[in-house]
Amino acid sequence: MHLKYDHYYRHSELVPALEFIVQQHKDIATLERIGKSGEGRDLLAVSITNSATGDPSSKPALYIDCNHHAGECVGTMTALYTIDHLLSRRSATSSRNGASGSLPPFHTWRSAVPGRRRRPTASMRSGATS
């Protein structure tokens, strides 16, 4: 599978993309289903960490949250690209210098991917602002 960044992924494209990326890097990446959206879609979280270097909760971390609000498609693609870039770069760096492929300067990365699309409220339809 080759990921393309020429359109915003729908939930039905995002899940297989994340599953593919994690499968390719299962030594340091995990995909968790952390709940369900109001529409019954899986809420996903990707964690990237080298467990061999210690407990992930004891390391510095970077948290990226996407799709927290409906219609924020750019966040989803930014998170997907970041996951892909970090893991692909890790592989390229590892093969060039024989290293174990660590991800300095941080070790743990997590992205929640809700996939829920909210329906517009009355105030959103009327153009009211708060």
Order of alpha helices (4+ residues) and beta strands (2+ residues): alpha-beta-beta-beta-alpha-beta-alpha
